[in-house]
């Protein structure tokens, strides 16, 4: 399927629009009535650009905005290395500005995807194709446009609503509540027209990485859970309704082994994946996985490539992984290191630092150098500070020229649906019974604990549920969303020798509209606090 996905992206028409302010660039390659594709393969190739755009930045800059701004991931400098102009430090301390390169990149990425969808809708609308074909692909494109809009609404708040291509007048941004209503109405309209996950692997392979009814239900559940943030309403019962809609399709189920969901060979055979972004050596963009590995372990894991020592999690976040026998704890590398056994565990053979008999020891503590901004230093000892992640297990197909990982990155999966439903019930929604199974917060959480081999929870409240989300969904790009919903996005978690302070202004719950966009589009209004 990854090869199919790569082919679709590679064959697709290249979009000339990169942001919502660059709407008058001539399209040099465009389908017209005389050359419009007619076969299913032609249509799939046509729509490839909206997927290749999605993969290009989701697992790079979008992931950084959602994770490096929280306690879940940190990319400290090491004697100046990996500082990159302070951009990761600014995310950690919430001191970013409207000129931050990642803030700009994701605005342009999001609206490039939206404008690509709008262009595709215009082309298909003019095509001489069967009505059923046009209807099916129009629904697919609109669902993807809604997903892009969700990312933009969640990240920037008040964003323009653009539904035509090209656009003659630079668009003004709309209130977040209006954007919410637009996304909701679009998703509800396309829902009956999208396919459902089936019990056929061949069918699911063709649907993989594309919108389905399950994706719409999961996205609506995410919107309704965060509705108090987005538009000030309580939609918790709707969260339960959407979760029930996912679960009624019994082709979704928790996979037996947690690790399988994130391996380099993950794909349509994973039962709990609702929507994922495919990656491999031909589909670029999966960058955060290699930044989270530990360079000195590369050969022990069978990789003869130059991986990174850069990114880790914070000690405060790692402390949540404290449940006996919980396999999810094994997704982090901490303490003395041993050769992997190839089955998610480790042998008794120590891994040594190169040319030494000293065993590699990863220290969870991050001790900053006094006087240097978020800098650990660059000695062997300081390089070994910070718990590393192997949740997305390193890809054995990785090569030096690209250092890309082939792990597909899930956006929505059944485990998240369970946790969203549990939270909605804790916040006042009425529990339901699905497929004869009582759906209470404790039963939903214990389904995930049982799969992870962790001891059964005896009780659950909102705070402990947030910790459960941390254990289950770490590094899946939902931590910022969770902390904002819980009202603790601004909570400080200082490190030893930390001489910088977090900006705790609640306006940081939204990223700013990039200054480049404000300069070129006078109709945009900057978010409060910037």
ChimeraX attribute file (.defattr): number of C-alpha atoms within 10 A of each C-alpha:
attribute: neighborCount
match mode: 1-to-1
recipient: residues
	/A:1	16
	/A:2	22
	/A:3	14
	/A:4	13
	/A:5	24
	/A:6	22
	/A:7	16
	/A:8	22
	/A:9	24
	/A:10	17
	/A:11	15
	/A:12	20
	/A:13	21
	/A:14	19
	/A:15	22
	/A:16	17
	/A:17	23
	/A:18	21
	/A:19	20
	/A:20	26
	/A:21	22
	/A:22	19
	/A:23	19
	/A:24	14
	/A:25	11
	/A:26	11
	/A:27	13
	/A:28	9
	/A:29	10
	/A:30	15
	/A:31	15
	/A:32	12
	/A:33	11
	/A:34	8
	/A:35	9
	/A:36	18
	/A:37	19
	/A:38	13
	/A:39	11
	/A:40	11
	/A:41	10
	/A:42	15
	/A:43	18
	/A:44	19
	/A:45	21
	/A:46	24
	/A:47	22
	/A:48	23
	/A:49	24
	/A:50	26
	/A:51	23
	/A:52	24
	/A:53	21
	/A:54	22
	/A:55	22
	/A:56	19
	/A:57	20
	/A:58	24
	/A:59	22
	/A:60	18
	/A:61	22
	/A:62	22
	/A:63	20
	/A:64	24
	/A:65	21
	/A:66	21
	/A:67	24
	/A:68	27
	/A:69	26
	/A:70	28
	/A:71	21
	/A:72	23
	/A:73	26
	/A:74	24
	/A:75	25
	/A:76	25
	/A:77	23
	/A:78	21
	/A:79	18
	/A:80	17
	/A:81	13
	/A:82	18
	/A:83	18
	/A:84	10
	/A:85	11
	/A:86	17
	/A:87	18
	/A:88	25
	/A:89	23
	/A:90	18
	/A:91	24
	/A:92	25
	/A:93	19
	/A:94	22
	/A:95	18
	/A:96	23
	/A:97	18
	/A:98	19
	/A:99	13
	/A:100	20
	/A:101	14
	/A:102	20
	/A:103	25
	/A:104	21
	/A:105	16
	/A:106	25
	/A:107	24
	/A:108	20
	/A:109	24
	/A:110	26
	/A:111	25
	/A:112	25
	/A:113	27
	/A:114	32
	/A:115	28
	/A:116	27
	/A:117	29
	/A:118	20
	/A:119	20
	/A:120	24
	/A:121	22
	/A:122	16
	/A:123	17
	/A:124	22
	/A:125	14
	/A:126	13
	/A:127	19
	/A:128	13
	/A:129	15
	/A:130	9
	/A:131	10
	/A:132	10
	/A:133	14
	/A:134	18
	/A:135	16
	/A:136	14
	/A:137	20
	/A:138	20
	/A:139	22
	/A:140	21
	/A:141	23
	/A:142	23
	/A:143	27
	/A:144	23
	/A:145	24
	/A:146	23
	/A:147	22
	/A:148	21
	/A:149	24
	/A:150	23
	/A:151	16
	/A:152	23
	/A:153	22
	/A:154	21
	/A:155	23
	/A:156	21
	/A:157	25
	/A:158	26
	/A:159	27
	/A:160	22
	/A:161	19
	/A:162	18
	/A:163	16
	/A:164	14
	/A:165	18
	/A:166	18
	/A:167	15
	/A:168	9
	/A:169	11
	/A:170	18
	/A:171	18
	/A:172	17
	/A:173	18
	/A:174	16
	/A:175	16
	/A:176	20
	/A:177	18
	/A:178	16
	/A:179	24
	/A:180	22
	/A:181	12
	/A:182	15
	/A:183	25
	/A:184	18
	/A:185	12
	/A:186	16
	/A:187	24
	/A:188	15
	/A:189	13
	/A:190	21
	/A:191	20
	/A:192	12
	/A:193	17
	/A:194	20
	/A:195	17
	/A:196	19
	/A:197	24
	/A:198	14
	/A:199	13
	/A:200	10
	/A:201	15
	/A:202	13
	/A:203	14
	/A:204	21
	/A:205	17
	/A:206	13
	/A:207	18
	/A:208	24
	/A:209	25
	/A:210	21
	/A:211	24
	/A:212	25
	/A:213	23
	/A:214	27
	/A:215	28
	/A:216	28
	/A:217	24
	/A:218	27
	/A:219	25
	/A:220	22
	/A:221	29
	/A:222	21
	/A:223	21
	/A:224	26
	/A:225	26
	/A:226	23
	/A:227	19
	/A:228	14
	/A:229	21
	/A:230	21
	/A:231	16
	/A:232	10
	/A:233	13
	/A:234	18
	/A:235	19
	/A:236	25
	/A:237	20
	/A:238	18
	/A:239	30
	/A:240	27
	/A:241	20
	/A:242	23
	/A:243	27
	/A:244	22
	/A:245	17
	/A:246	26
	/A:247	19
	/A:248	11
	/A:249	16
	/A:250	12
	/A:251	15
	/A:252	20
	/A:253	15
	/A:254	18
	/A:255	17
	/A:256	13
	/A:257	12
	/A:258	19
	/A:259	20
	/A:260	18
	/A:261	25
	/A:262	20
	/A:263	20
	/A:264	21
	/A:265	18
	/A:266	21
	/A:267	26
	/A:268	24
	/A:269	17
	/A:270	19
	/A:271	21
	/A:272	20
	/A:273	27
	/A:274	29
	/A:275	24
	/A:276	21
	/A:277	26
	/A:278	28
	/A:279	28
	/A:280	22
	/A:281	19
	/A:282	16
	/A:283	22
	/A:284	21
	/A:285	24
	/A:286	27
	/A:287	19
	/A:288	19
	/A:289	26
	/A:290	25
	/A:291	18
	/A:292	28
	/A:293	26
	/A:294	23
	/A:295	18
	/A:296	20
	/A:297	20
	/A:298	16
	/A:299	14
	/A:300	15
	/A:301	18
	/A:302	13
	/A:303	18
	/A:304	13
	/A:305	15
	/A:306	15
	/A:307	21
	/A:308	16
	/A:309	23
	/A:310	24
	/A:311	25
	/A:312	26
	/A:313	26
	/A:314	23
	/A:315	19
	/A:316	14
	/A:317	18
	/A:318	23
	/A:319	10
	/A:320	14
	/A:321	19
	/A:322	12
	/A:323	17
	/A:324	10
	/A:325	13
	/A:326	18
	/A:327	20
	/A:328	22
	/A:329	21
	/A:330	17
	/A:331	21
	/A:332	19
	/A:333	22
	/A:334	21
	/A:335	16
	/A:336	13
	/A:337	20
	/A:338	21
	/A:339	18
	/A:340	17
	/A:341	12
	/A:342	9
	/A:343	7
	/A:344	16
	/A:345	12
	/A:346	14
	/A:347	11
	/A:348	10
	/A:349	12
	/A:350	18
	/A:351	21
	/A:352	19
	/A:353	14
	/A:354	12
	/A:355	6
	/A:356	8
	/A:357	10
	/A:358	11
	/A:359	16
	/A:360	22
	/A:361	19
	/A:362	20
	/A:363	20
	/A:364	21
	/A:365	18
	/A:366	26
	/A:367	18
	/A:368	21
	/A:369	18
	/A:370	13
	/A:371	11
	/A:372	17
	/A:373	19
	/A:374	30
	/A:375	25
	/A:376	25
	/A:377	20
	/A:378	15
	/A:379	10
	/A:380	11
	/A:381	13
	/A:382	20
	/A:383	20
	/A:384	25
	/A:385	23
	/A:386	31
	/A:387	26
	/A:388	26
	/A:389	26
	/A:390	20
	/A:391	25
	/A:392	26
	/A:393	22
	/A:394	25
	/A:395	22
	/A:396	13
	/A:397	13
	/A:398	20
	/A:399	15
	/A:400	11
	/A:401	8
	/A:402	12
	/A:403	19
	/A:404	24
	/A:405	27
	/A:406	29
	/A:407	23
	/A:408	25
	/A:409	28
	/A:410	20
	/A:411	19
	/A:412	21
	/A:413	24
	/A:414	23
	/A:415	21
	/A:416	22
	/A:417	26
	/A:418	23
	/A:419	22
	/A:420	26
	/A:421	31
	/A:422	27
	/A:423	25
	/A:424	24
	/A:425	21
	/A:426	19
	/A:427	15
	/A:428	12
	/A:429	19
	/A:430	14
	/A:431	18
	/A:432	15
	/A:433	10
	/A:434	13
	/A:435	11
	/A:436	7
	/A:437	10
	/A:438	12
	/A:439	21
	/A:440	19
	/A:441	23
	/A:442	17
	/A:443	19
	/A:444	19
	/A:445	24
	/A:446	19
	/A:447	14
	/A:448	21
	/A:449	22
	/A:450	14
	/A:451	16
	/A:452	19
	/A:453	16
	/A:454	18
	/A:455	13
	/A:456	15
	/A:457	14
	/A:458	8
	/A:459	12
	/A:460	18
	/A:461	13
	/A:462	16
	/A:463	11
	/A:464	13
	/A:465	20
	/A:466	18
	/A:467	14
	/A:468	19
	/A:469	20
	/A:470	20
	/A:471	21
	/A:472	21
	/A:473	17
	/A:474	21
	/A:475	24
	/A:476	19
	/A:477	22
	/A:478	18
	/A:479	24
	/A:480	22
	/A:481	19
	/A:482	19
	/A:483	17
	/A:484	17
	/A:485	17
	/A:486	14
	/A:487	12
	/A:488	14
	/A:489	22
	/A:490	20
	/A:491	13
	/A:492	15
	/A:493	14
	/A:494	15
	/A:495	16
	/A:496	11
	/A:497	17
	/A:498	18
	/A:499	14
	/A:500	14
	/A:501	13
	/A:502	16
	/A:503	17
	/A:504	16
	/A:505	12
	/A:506	14
	/A:507	14
	/A:508	20
	/A:509	23
	/A:510	18
	/A:511	26
	/A:512	26
	/A:513	25
	/A:514	22
	/A:515	16
	/A:516	12
	/A:517	20
	/A:518	15
	/A:519	11
	/A:520	13
	/A:521	17
	/A:522	12
	/A:523	16
	/A:524	20
	/A:525	15
	/A:526	19
	/A:527	17
	/A:528	11
	/A:529	11
	/A:530	13
